[in-house]
């Protein structure tokens, strides 16, 4: 399991591709949650909290 967002993106090409497809403002906001994101589920939960949807 990844230790943070950067580890997750480096270790999973599909998650990295998904993250890269997000608007820049969402990427920036998600990066602020970076230490708390270790799984795809964590990432989706953070995105939902920011945008109201995944």
Secondary structure, 3 states (H helix, E strand, C coil): CCCCHHHHHHHCHHHHHHHHHCCHHHHHHHHCCHHHCCCHHHHHHHHHHHHCCC
